[in-house]
Amino acid sequence: MQFAHALGDGARASAMAAWLFGRPAAVPEIARSRAGFLPWRAAHAARAHLRLVRDTNAGLVAPGVGSRPPLSTNARPEGVRAVRTLLRRRSQLAGPTVTVTVLAAVSTGLLGLLGGDVDTLGAEVPMAKPGVPRSYNHFGNVVVGLYPRLEPDERVRRIATDLANARRRFEHPAMLSADRAFAAVPAALLRWGVSQFDAEVRPVRVAGNTVVSSVYRGAADLSFGDAPVVLTAGYPALSPAMGLTHGVHGIGDTVAISVHAAESAVSDIDAYMRLLDAALQ
């Protein structure tokens, strides 16, 4: 199955797929709110952002991890695209959460793949926003460092801390104010803004060097006809500055760790999968 974000984010797409494969729960309705008056929403968002800056400077909210130099994994996707998947039981993945454990393993795998100067290695991680969804896409990307030079236990702690800090930052009122201001922008203005983006320009800084998208899809209660669904995998799309992405998808006790890569970013995907497989042991 292939879902466009026009239909929903990972959680909503998972709910649609689960319904199609026999789960009785309907796809949740979206409680849309009024767009509001753009100048008022913008002014409110600006005030909330100033509060976020003050709270960050005061140490009440951790600053974002920041950007980093692009690596070969940020190459424009060209050549053969490939997908691969590793399977694990939840009990085989030590660590505080599946997401943190896989991020730490990706760090080890990319260190082996890239070598050299990877001290700034980081990943973009889609994260659900707090509160009731008001649109089909109720998430945002956060950035975590991958800390490939740290010892495994310390690396796991740092990654978990980055994720926890990002979640607390998501919960700041400034984030909701920014979303409300964005929702008030007229569609024509949004289309004009998107048309100004030049995908041919290569960035000198990037948010992350790869993507790790993690979704738990619930109990293993799905079926296709008489056949039970035993695993679920997903392959996040590539983009002009992202030639390597990872999906982490669980159903029941089974976790699929999936890789989507372009030849221009990862010339030997099977070699990378061996590194990732070893890191997940």
Backbone bond lengths (Angstrom), bond angles and torsions (degrees), N, CA, C in turn:
res aa  C-N    CA-C-N  psi(-1)  N-CA   C-N-CA  omega(-1)  CA-C   N-CA-C  phi
1 M - - - 1.450 - - 1.519 108.73 -
2 Q 1.314 116.17 144.52 1.457 121.56 177.54 1.524 108.82 -127.24
3 F 1.324 115.79 125.84 1.463 121.68 -179.25 1.519 109.77 -115.69
4 A 1.318 116.11 134.81 1.458 120.96 170.59 1.523 108.33 -90.59
5 H 1.334 115.95 153.23 1.462 118.96 179.88 1.529 112.04 -67.53
6 A 1.325 117.43 -12.65 1.462 118.88 173.03 1.527 110.98 -62.82
7 L 1.336 116.92 -24.88 1.460 121.32 179.04 1.524 112.65 -89.83
8 G 1.319 117.04 -25.65 1.457 118.14 -179.65 1.507 112.55 157.20
9 D 1.333 114.62 169.18 1.457 120.95 176.66 1.526 109.43 -83.36
10 G 1.332 116.46 -171.78 1.452 119.86 -176.30 1.514 113.45 -60.76
11 A 1.321 117.21 -41.39 1.465 120.17 -179.29 1.524 111.23 -66.46
12 R 1.328 116.84 -41.92 1.467 120.24 -179.19 1.531 110.50 -70.85
13 A 1.330 116.91 -40.27 1.463 119.94 177.06 1.527 110.46 -62.26
14 S 1.333 116.96 -38.26 1.462 120.49 177.35 1.522 111.11 -63.63
15 A 1.336 117.05 -39.29 1.466 120.40 178.06 1.525 111.06 -64.88
16 M 1.346 116.88 -39.09 1.468 120.27 177.17 1.522 110.76 -62.97
17 A 1.346 116.03 -47.38 1.458 120.16 -179.01 1.526 110.91 -63.56
18 A 1.330 116.91 -40.08 1.465 120.14 179.70 1.525 111.09 -62.54
19 W 1.326 116.90 -39.76 1.468 120.61 177.78 1.525 110.66 -64.17
20 L 1.333 116.62 -41.98 1.464 120.33 178.95 1.524 111.73 -64.73
21 F 1.338 116.61 -29.87 1.463 120.63 -177.36 1.526 112.21 -101.31
22 G 1.334 116.38 25.51 1.453 119.49 165.70 1.501 117.89 106.07
23 R 1.323 119.50 -5.20 1.460 118.67 178.47 1.527 108.32 -76.26
24 P 1.330 118.83 130.20 1.471 119.93 -173.17 1.524 114.47 -71.47
25 A 1.312 118.11 -22.90 1.470 120.16 -176.44 1.523 110.51 -62.90
26 A 1.320 116.17 130.66 1.462 120.72 178.86 1.521 110.52 -75.18
27 V 1.321 115.47 158.06 1.465 120.15 175.12 1.527 107.96 -66.26
28 P 1.326 118.43 127.87 1.473 120.37 -175.25 1.528 112.33 -58.89
29 E 1.311 114.74 140.85 1.458 120.28 173.75 1.527 109.67 -73.01
30 I 1.325 115.98 151.92 1.461 121.34 178.38 1.524 109.20 -97.28
31 A 1.322 115.57 124.25 1.469 120.65 178.16 1.523 108.71 -86.08
32 R 1.318 116.06 86.28 1.465 119.91 -176.51 1.529 110.54 -70.50
33 S 1.322 115.05 145.55 1.460 120.97 176.74 1.524 109.34 -111.90
34 R 1.334 116.87 162.33 1.459 120.54 178.79 1.523 110.30 -64.12
35 A 1.333 115.47 144.91 1.466 120.05 -178.76 1.520 111.56 -64.07
36 G 1.309 117.89 -36.86 1.459 120.35 -179.82 1.519 112.49 85.16
37 F 1.315 115.47 179.68 1.465 123.42 -176.65 1.526 108.32 -96.01
38 L 1.344 116.86 117.05 1.462 121.46 -170.85 1.529 113.55 -54.32
39 P 1.344 120.64 -50.74 1.476 118.40 -178.30 1.530 112.95 -57.41
40 W 1.340 116.34 -40.36 1.464 119.07 179.21 1.520 110.77 -67.55
41 R 1.338 116.38 -44.00 1.464 120.07 178.82 1.529 110.57 -61.94
42 A 1.335 117.16 -40.94 1.461 120.99 -179.03 1.526 111.06 -65.03
43 A 1.327 116.80 -42.58 1.464 120.23 179.15 1.526 110.77 -63.78
44 H 1.324 115.78 -41.80 1.468 120.13 178.73 1.526 110.25 -63.78
45 A 1.345 117.26 -41.26 1.462 121.02 179.22 1.524 111.19 -65.00
46 A 1.334 116.79 -38.29 1.466 120.39 178.97 1.526 110.77 -63.51
47 R 1.329 117.01 -43.38 1.465 120.11 178.14 1.531 111.07 -63.90
48 A 1.326 116.15 -41.43 1.462 119.88 179.65 1.526 110.92 -65.59
49 H 1.344 116.21 -36.27 1.464 119.22 178.65 1.528 110.90 -65.56
50 L 1.330 116.87 -40.24 1.466 119.68 176.67 1.529 110.59 -60.75
51 R 1.327 115.78 -37.81 1.469 119.05 176.38 1.526 110.64 -64.46
52 L 1.337 117.13 -39.89 1.463 120.65 177.46 1.522 110.65 -61.59
53 V 1.326 117.03 -42.89 1.464 120.67 178.42 1.528 110.08 -61.12
54 R 1.329 116.97 -45.67 1.467 120.45 178.95 1.533 111.01 -62.38
55 D 1.333 116.59 -43.65 1.465 119.94 -179.60 1.525 111.30 -65.47
56 T 1.342 116.51 -35.51 1.463 120.21 177.42 1.522 110.37 -67.16
57 N 1.329 116.65 -46.42 1.466 120.47 179.75 1.526 111.93 -63.06
58 A 1.331 115.94 -30.08 1.464 120.37 179.90 1.527 112.63 -83.47
59 G 1.334 117.28 -4.36 1.451 120.82 179.95 1.507 114.60 82.36
60 L 1.332 117.25 9.21 1.462 120.41 178.86 1.525 111.94 -77.73
61 V 1.323 116.02 -27.11 1.465 122.94 177.56 1.523 107.46 -130.45
62 A 1.320 116.73 133.10 1.463 119.84 179.50 1.522 110.06 -71.04
63 P 1.334 118.06 142.60 1.464 119.65 176.11 1.520 110.68 -68.28
64 G 1.325 116.11 160.40 1.455 120.02 174.92 1.518 111.05 -65.90
65 V 1.322 116.11 159.73 1.465 120.89 -178.08 1.522 111.29 -66.98
66 G 1.334 118.16 -31.00 1.458 120.74 177.36 1.515 113.40 94.50
67 S 1.328 115.33 179.20 1.469 121.96 -176.79 1.521 110.37 -92.46
68 R 1.339 115.43 178.41 1.462 121.49 -175.68 1.523 108.78 -156.42
69 P 1.331 117.94 166.20 1.467 119.62 178.01 1.528 110.78 -69.24
70 P 1.320 117.92 147.68 1.467 119.87 175.00 1.523 110.89 -69.96
71 L 1.317 115.55 151.34 1.458 122.83 175.08 1.524 108.50 -119.65
72 S 1.317 116.58 -176.21 1.464 119.45 -178.95 1.525 111.64 -61.46
73 T 1.323 117.94 -26.14 1.464 120.86 178.18 1.521 112.33 -69.28
74 N 1.330 116.49 -14.19 1.467 121.23 176.61 1.523 112.31 -92.19
75 A 1.330 117.08 8.31 1.463 120.47 179.77 1.527 110.57 -63.56
76 R 1.322 115.33 149.29 1.465 119.56 175.14 1.531 109.12 -58.73
77 P 1.335 118.13 131.03 1.466 119.81 -178.66 1.529 111.83 -63.15
78 E 1.306 116.34 114.77 1.462 122.67 177.63 1.519 108.76 -141.63
79 G 1.323 115.90 159.75 1.452 120.02 -178.64 1.517 111.46 78.21
80 V 1.317 115.64 -159.80 1.461 121.98 -176.44 1.530 110.30 -68.05
81 R 1.330 115.97 133.80 1.463 121.76 169.81 1.520 108.08 -96.60
82 A 1.326 116.06 139.68 1.461 120.04 -178.20 1.517 110.05 -135.31
83 V 1.331 115.94 148.75 1.466 121.61 174.04 1.526 108.25 -126.68
84 R 1.312 115.08 143.94 1.460 122.51 177.20 1.526 108.34 -143.44
85 T 1.341 116.41 157.11 1.463 120.71 -178.45 1.522 110.62 -141.32
86 L 1.330 115.67 137.33 1.458 123.56 170.74 1.528 108.38 -110.87
87 L 1.321 116.83 147.60 1.465 121.55 179.41 1.525 110.56 -118.14
88 R 1.327 115.02 141.28 1.457 121.42 175.96 1.529 109.08 -143.11
89 R 1.325 115.99 152.25 1.453 121.10 165.46 1.521 107.63 -80.99
90 R 1.338 115.54 150.59 1.469 118.40 179.75 1.519 110.98 -56.51
91 S 1.326 117.93 -37.35 1.462 121.45 -177.68 1.524 112.56 -66.54
92 Q 1.333 117.56 -17.51 1.463 120.92 178.96 1.526 112.65 -83.23
93 L 1.320 117.47 -9.94 1.461 121.31 -175.84 1.521 109.12 -105.49
94 A 1.319 115.72 92.90 1.459 120.70 178.40 1.523 109.46 -70.76
95 G 1.320 116.44 150.66 1.458 119.59 -179.88 1.504 110.81 130.55
96 P 1.320 117.15 168.02 1.469 120.42 -175.79 1.516 114.08 -65.54
97 T 1.337 117.41 -37.48 1.463 122.34 176.82 1.519 108.58 -144.18
98 V 1.323 115.76 161.37 1.467 120.01 176.16 1.523 110.34 -60.72
99 T 1.329 117.06 -43.49 1.463 120.72 -177.69 1.518 111.31 -59.79
100 V 1.321 117.51 -47.42 1.467 121.05 -179.53 1.521 110.53 -63.49
101 T 1.331 117.29 -42.44 1.458 120.96 -179.57 1.519 111.26 -61.40
102 V 1.324 117.04 -43.73 1.464 119.92 -179.72 1.527 110.81 -69.31
103 L 1.318 118.22 -39.55 1.466 120.33 176.62 1.523 110.73 -58.58
104 A 1.325 117.55 -42.25 1.464 120.41 178.28 1.526 111.01 -64.52
105 A 1.332 117.05 -38.17 1.461 120.32 177.88 1.523 111.54 -68.51
106 V 1.332 117.46 -39.54 1.468 121.12 175.98 1.522 110.04 -60.31
107 S 1.318 117.11 -38.76 1.460 120.91 176.67 1.524 111.02 -57.92
108 T 1.335 116.39 -47.67 1.465 120.57 178.73 1.522 111.25 -63.77
109 G 1.335 116.07 -43.60 1.460 119.44 -179.83 1.511 112.70 -62.45
110 L 1.332 117.36 -42.69 1.464 120.35 -179.06 1.520 111.57 -71.22
111 L 1.331 117.64 -31.84 1.467 119.46 174.42 1.518 110.15 -61.52
112 G 1.334 116.63 -43.30 1.456 119.68 177.58 1.512 113.01 -68.29
113 L 1.334 116.76 -34.89 1.465 120.74 -178.99 1.516 111.86 -73.08
114 L 1.331 116.65 -45.96 1.461 121.10 -171.00 1.514 112.93 -93.70
115 G 1.345 117.11 -33.64 1.455 119.96 -175.28 1.518 110.88 56.99
116 G 1.311 116.75 -157.81 1.462 121.67 171.94 1.514 113.36 57.46
117 D 1.311 115.08 -145.38 1.455 122.26 -174.26 1.525 109.99 -90.29
118 V 1.325 116.07 93.08 1.469 120.57 179.29 1.527 110.82 -119.24
119 D 1.321 116.40 22.64 1.462 119.76 -176.71 1.525 112.40 -60.04
120 T 1.331 117.54 -28.16 1.470 120.95 -177.60 1.526 112.62 -92.82
121 L 1.314 117.62 10.46 1.463 122.24 -176.04 1.531 111.31 -53.24
122 G 1.325 116.05 132.18 1.459 120.95 179.18 1.513 111.11 -148.15
123 A 1.323 115.94 164.12 1.465 121.53 -177.79 1.518 110.43 -131.88
124 E 1.323 115.04 144.66 1.460 121.40 169.68 1.530 108.48 -87.30
125 V 1.318 115.88 133.28 1.463 121.67 -178.42 1.530 108.83 -127.41
126 P 1.330 119.15 112.71 1.467 119.99 173.80 1.526 110.41 -62.12
127 M 1.332 116.25 133.24 1.466 121.24 -177.22 1.528 109.54 -132.44
128 A 1.329 116.20 134.04 1.463 120.64 177.53 1.523 110.13 -64.20
129 K 1.327 115.39 139.16 1.457 119.83 176.98 1.528 109.69 -80.80
130 P 1.331 117.37 153.99 1.465 119.51 176.81 1.526 111.16 -73.29
131 G 1.314 115.75 164.47 1.457 120.06 175.26 1.519 113.40 87.75
132 V 1.315 115.06 -179.34 1.460 122.67 -178.78 1.524 109.47 -77.85
133 P 1.345 118.79 129.73 1.470 119.91 178.29 1.523 111.93 -60.37
134 R 1.325 115.89 133.22 1.459 122.34 176.93 1.525 111.37 -113.65
135 S 1.322 116.42 4.60 1.462 120.90 178.71 1.521 108.12 -153.07
136 Y 1.317 116.52 170.00 1.458 120.49 -179.31 1.527 112.07 -66.60
137 N 1.314 117.50 -24.49 1.462 121.67 179.77 1.522 108.74 -115.39
138 H 1.327 114.74 103.74 1.465 120.85 -175.40 1.532 108.32 -113.89
139 F 1.317 115.34 60.93 1.464 120.03 -178.52 1.520 109.06 -154.25
140 G 1.303 114.75 169.09 1.460 121.36 172.46 1.517 108.47 -148.39
141 N 1.308 117.14 159.37 1.456 120.68 178.05 1.522 110.25 -88.32
142 V 1.324 115.78 132.09 1.457 121.25 171.39 1.526 107.62 -114.08
143 V 1.308 115.52 164.10 1.465 120.71 -177.77 1.519 108.98 -118.40
144 V 1.321 116.15 135.40 1.464 121.47 174.36 1.521 108.61 -125.01
145 G 1.319 116.00 145.19 1.456 119.76 170.43 1.516 109.54 -73.31
146 L 1.331 116.91 152.15 1.462 120.64 178.74 1.529 112.70 -106.22
147 Y 1.306 118.51 -14.65 1.468 124.04 168.98 1.531 113.55 47.50
148 P 1.335 118.26 56.81 1.464 120.37 -174.05 1.523 114.68 -66.19
149 R 1.340 118.15 -18.87 1.464 120.12 -178.22 1.529 112.70 -87.05
150 L 1.328 117.64 -9.23 1.461 120.00 -178.64 1.525 110.90 -81.73
151 E 1.326 115.23 157.93 1.456 120.35 173.29 1.532 109.19 -65.59
152 P 1.336 117.70 152.51 1.469 120.24 -172.46 1.527 114.83 -52.58
153 D 1.328 118.25 -46.43 1.469 119.50 -177.28 1.523 111.73 -64.79
154 E 1.345 116.40 -42.13 1.457 119.87 179.74 1.529 110.49 -68.56
155 R 1.323 116.63 -36.33 1.469 120.18 178.03 1.527 110.41 -61.84
156 V 1.320 116.77 -45.15 1.466 120.75 178.13 1.520 110.47 -59.46
157 R 1.330 116.97 -43.46 1.470 119.91 179.90 1.525 111.37 -62.72
158 R 1.342 117.10 -42.17 1.460 119.74 -178.28 1.528 111.33 -67.56
159 I 1.326 116.42 -41.04 1.468 119.86 178.82 1.529 110.14 -64.23
160 A 1.337 116.79 -44.77 1.465 120.38 178.86 1.528 111.06 -61.74
161 T 1.324 116.94 -37.71 1.468 120.60 178.10 1.517 110.90 -65.95
162 D 1.338 117.07 -43.43 1.470 120.14 178.32 1.525 111.17 -59.26
163 L 1.333 117.10 -42.66 1.466 120.35 179.60 1.530 111.09 -66.07
164 A 1.333 116.74 -42.30 1.465 119.80 179.38 1.528 110.99 -64.45
165 N 1.330 116.70 -40.97 1.469 120.04 178.17 1.524 111.19 -64.36
166 A 1.341 116.11 -39.69 1.464 119.75 179.24 1.525 110.80 -64.79
167 R 1.327 117.00 -38.12 1.468 119.37 178.78 1.525 110.74 -66.04
168 R 1.319 117.06 -41.84 1.469 119.04 177.87 1.524 110.82 -64.16
169 R 1.319 116.95 -36.94 1.463 119.83 177.93 1.526 110.15 -65.69
170 F 1.339 116.94 -38.46 1.464 121.77 176.77 1.526 111.43 -60.28
171 E 1.323 116.26 -30.48 1.465 120.53 -176.55 1.522 112.87 -82.16
172 H 1.332 117.69 -5.25 1.464 120.47 179.58 1.529 109.61 -68.80
173 P 1.331 118.68 141.60 1.472 120.79 -179.01 1.521 114.09 -56.39
174 A 1.329 118.23 -24.31 1.462 120.44 -179.83 1.521 111.82 -62.27
175 M 1.326 117.27 -31.83 1.458 119.81 -178.30 1.525 111.01 -68.72
176 L 1.324 116.88 -43.22 1.464 120.21 177.59 1.521 110.57 -65.41
177 S 1.330 117.73 -39.83 1.466 120.82 178.45 1.520 111.06 -62.95
178 A 1.324 116.89 -39.89 1.461 120.28 178.31 1.526 110.89 -64.49
179 D 1.336 116.95 -41.30 1.464 120.43 178.09 1.527 111.22 -62.86
180 R 1.317 117.02 -41.28 1.464 120.05 -179.66 1.524 111.15 -66.78
181 A 1.326 117.27 -37.64 1.461 120.03 177.30 1.525 110.54 -65.99
182 F 1.328 116.05 -41.95 1.465 119.75 179.44 1.527 110.55 -63.08
183 A 1.336 116.90 -39.92 1.466 120.74 -179.33 1.519 112.25 -65.37
184 A 1.333 117.24 -20.55 1.464 120.77 -179.28 1.523 112.96 -88.56
185 V 1.335 117.87 -5.38 1.467 120.63 179.69 1.533 109.02 -71.23
186 P 1.327 119.34 128.73 1.471 121.11 179.61 1.526 111.81 -59.90
187 A 1.324 115.67 145.56 1.464 120.52 -177.35 1.523 112.08 -58.05
188 A 1.321 117.80 -38.95 1.466 120.52 -179.46 1.523 111.13 -62.09
189 L 1.326 116.43 -39.05 1.462 120.01 178.55 1.523 110.84 -68.83
190 L 1.326 116.89 -38.00 1.460 120.04 176.22 1.521 111.22 -62.31
191 R 1.328 116.86 -44.47 1.467 120.21 179.44 1.521 110.56 -61.57
192 W 1.326 116.55 -41.12 1.460 119.52 178.38 1.528 110.31 -62.81
193 G 1.321 116.81 -43.51 1.457 120.14 -179.67 1.516 112.30 -62.38
194 V 1.327 116.79 -43.15 1.460 120.53 178.74 1.525 110.59 -62.79
195 S 1.325 117.01 -36.87 1.472 120.49 -178.81 1.525 112.35 -66.23
196 Q 1.334 117.92 -17.98 1.461 120.63 179.54 1.525 112.46 -80.77
197 F 1.325 116.94 -12.67 1.463 120.18 -178.42 1.523 110.27 -72.98
198 D 1.315 116.62 128.53 1.461 122.66 179.34 1.524 108.53 -108.20
199 A 1.323 116.58 102.87 1.463 121.38 -177.45 1.518 112.75 -70.23
200 E 1.342 117.43 -11.28 1.463 120.54 -179.67 1.525 112.36 -81.28
201 V 1.321 117.89 -18.89 1.465 121.15 -179.13 1.528 108.98 -77.94
202 R 1.325 116.49 127.01 1.454 120.76 -179.83 1.522 110.35 -85.94
203 P 1.315 118.67 132.06 1.469 120.92 -178.52 1.524 111.82 -74.02
204 V 1.317 116.21 146.97 1.468 120.66 174.51 1.527 110.68 -91.69
205 R 1.338 117.46 -16.65 1.458 123.18 173.87 1.529 107.85 -136.58
206 V 1.317 116.26 148.06 1.463 120.86 179.18 1.526 109.08 -132.23
207 A 1.334 115.58 159.16 1.466 119.66 177.42 1.522 110.31 -70.89
208 G 1.335 116.66 -46.07 1.459 121.15 -179.16 1.509 110.74 -144.74
209 N 1.333 115.61 163.64 1.462 120.70 179.41 1.518 112.18 -96.55
210 T 1.314 117.04 -8.47 1.455 122.80 172.87 1.525 107.56 -157.67
211 V 1.317 115.87 175.79 1.469 122.49 176.68 1.522 108.32 -121.88
212 V 1.331 116.30 138.25 1.463 121.51 172.12 1.528 107.37 -128.18
213 S 1.334 115.86 107.00 1.470 122.15 -178.31 1.522 108.85 -105.14
214 S 1.329 117.11 123.21 1.459 121.89 -172.78 1.526 110.64 -123.53
215 V 1.339 116.36 125.84 1.470 121.99 179.90 1.526 108.99 -139.25
216 Y 1.332 116.68 127.09 1.461 120.36 171.97 1.521 108.37 -92.48
217 R 1.324 116.70 125.85 1.456 121.27 -172.26 1.520 113.41 -102.51
218 G 1.313 117.13 17.00 1.452 120.91 169.76 1.517 114.77 89.44
219 A 1.322 114.37 -162.10 1.461 121.77 -176.15 1.527 110.73 -67.13
220 A 1.325 115.25 155.88 1.467 121.03 178.56 1.526 108.94 -83.08
221 D 1.328 116.06 67.62 1.468 121.38 -175.51 1.527 112.06 -119.19
222 L 1.334 117.65 19.36 1.460 121.34 -178.04 1.526 110.37 -99.48
223 S 1.332 115.58 159.65 1.464 119.70 178.59 1.518 109.50 -152.39
224 F 1.331 114.51 157.49 1.460 122.03 173.77 1.518 105.99 -122.28
225 G 1.336 116.85 99.51 1.453 119.44 -169.44 1.522 108.71 67.35
226 D 1.337 116.03 -125.59 1.464 120.78 178.51 1.520 112.54 -92.71
227 A 1.326 117.34 -1.97 1.468 120.45 -175.74 1.525 110.45 -93.64
228 P 1.328 117.94 125.30 1.466 119.59 177.81 1.529 111.04 -72.24
229 V 1.306 116.06 147.30 1.464 121.33 174.61 1.523 107.49 -80.99
230 V 1.335 116.83 120.03 1.468 120.59 -176.24 1.523 112.73 -104.83
231 L 1.329 117.46 -16.17 1.460 119.58 176.65 1.513 109.19 -154.42
232 T 1.305 115.89 159.59 1.460 122.22 176.54 1.518 107.86 -140.48
233 A 1.308 116.38 129.70 1.462 121.34 -178.26 1.518 109.39 -128.17
234 G 1.315 115.91 158.80 1.456 121.37 177.96 1.514 109.94 -146.30
235 Y 1.326 116.01 148.48 1.465 121.87 -174.55 1.523 109.00 -127.64
236 P 1.330 117.98 93.88 1.467 120.52 -177.74 1.522 111.76 -55.44
237 A 1.324 115.43 143.58 1.464 121.17 -176.42 1.523 111.41 -66.03
238 L 1.322 115.13 152.34 1.463 121.99 172.06 1.523 108.58 -85.82
239 S 1.322 116.19 163.70 1.466 121.07 -179.42 1.524 108.85 -143.25
240 P 1.334 118.41 171.67 1.468 119.89 -174.22 1.523 115.06 -54.67
241 A 1.328 118.38 -28.19 1.464 120.66 179.90 1.527 111.86 -118.25
242 M 1.336 116.89 23.47 1.460 120.32 179.97 1.518 109.39 -145.10
243 G 1.338 115.58 104.42 1.455 120.39 -177.26 1.508 114.32 -101.58
244 L 1.351 117.52 3.94 1.468 121.45 -179.58 1.523 109.13 -144.64
245 T 1.324 116.64 122.44 1.465 121.14 177.42 1.523 109.91 -132.87
246 H 1.334 114.51 158.96 1.462 121.32 -179.76 1.526 109.62 -129.50
247 G 1.319 115.95 143.40 1.455 121.88 172.24 1.519 109.79 -118.58
248 V 1.317 116.72 139.15 1.465 122.39 176.77 1.522 106.46 -126.04
249 H 1.323 117.04 111.02 1.465 120.21 -172.55 1.524 109.75 -133.91
250 G 1.319 115.02 125.36 1.450 120.44 -179.42 1.507 112.01 -113.71
251 I 1.325 115.66 144.79 1.459 121.99 169.52 1.521 106.31 -142.28
252 G 1.329 116.44 126.70 1.451 118.65 -171.80 1.515 109.91 60.18
253 D 1.328 116.28 -127.88 1.465 121.93 -178.98 1.522 112.16 -100.68
254 T 1.332 117.60 5.64 1.464 121.29 -176.13 1.519 110.41 -102.59
255 V 1.325 115.80 130.93 1.462 122.15 179.73 1.522 108.70 -118.67
256 A 1.333 115.89 126.36 1.465 121.84 175.64 1.521 108.48 -103.40
257 I 1.332 115.90 126.23 1.463 121.92 175.87 1.523 106.45 -108.64
258 S 1.315 116.44 110.27 1.462 122.17 -170.48 1.518 111.25 -111.89
259 V 1.310 115.58 149.57 1.464 122.23 -179.57 1.520 109.02 -128.68
260 H 1.323 115.95 134.18 1.464 123.55 175.22 1.522 106.33 -124.59
261 A 1.327 117.26 120.78 1.465 119.86 -174.57 1.515 111.01 -142.37
262 A 1.324 114.81 148.86 1.459 122.09 172.02 1.524 108.64 -98.26
263 E 1.324 115.75 148.83 1.460 121.04 -178.99 1.525 111.89 -58.96
264 S 1.334 116.90 -31.92 1.462 120.39 -179.65 1.524 112.25 -67.20
265 A 1.331 117.43 -22.92 1.465 121.49 -179.01 1.524 112.24 -99.90
266 V 1.327 116.58 -39.04 1.465 122.21 179.85 1.523 106.82 -132.64
267 S 1.311 116.53 103.07 1.469 119.85 -173.48 1.526 112.30 -71.75
268 D 1.332 117.96 -28.05 1.468 121.72 -179.58 1.528 108.14 -130.27
269 I 1.318 116.36 88.80 1.464 119.47 -176.01 1.520 111.71 -66.24
270 D 1.335 117.92 -31.22 1.461 119.16 -179.57 1.528 111.28 -67.98
271 A 1.337 116.82 -34.99 1.466 119.52 175.16 1.523 110.33 -64.27
272 Y 1.331 116.50 -41.10 1.463 119.46 177.70 1.525 111.16 -64.81
273 M 1.328 117.42 -38.97 1.461 120.00 179.60 1.528 111.05 -64.69
274 R 1.320 117.22 -34.69 1.467 118.96 176.74 1.530 110.52 -64.91
275 L 1.326 116.44 -40.50 1.464 120.34 177.64 1.531 110.80 -64.10
276 L 1.323 116.08 -43.49 1.463 120.25 -179.15 1.525 110.87 -67.91
277 D 1.321 116.36 -40.10 1.462 121.10 178.58 1.526 110.42 -60.05
278 A 1.332 116.05 -44.89 1.467 120.00 179.43 1.523 111.22 -65.01
279 A 1.326 116.81 -37.93 1.468 120.38 -179.13 1.520 111.89 -67.97
280 L 1.322 117.37 -23.12 1.466 121.59 -179.29 1.525 112.89 -89.93
281 Q 1.332 117.22 0.73 1.465 120.29 -179.72 1.528 110.59 -71.38
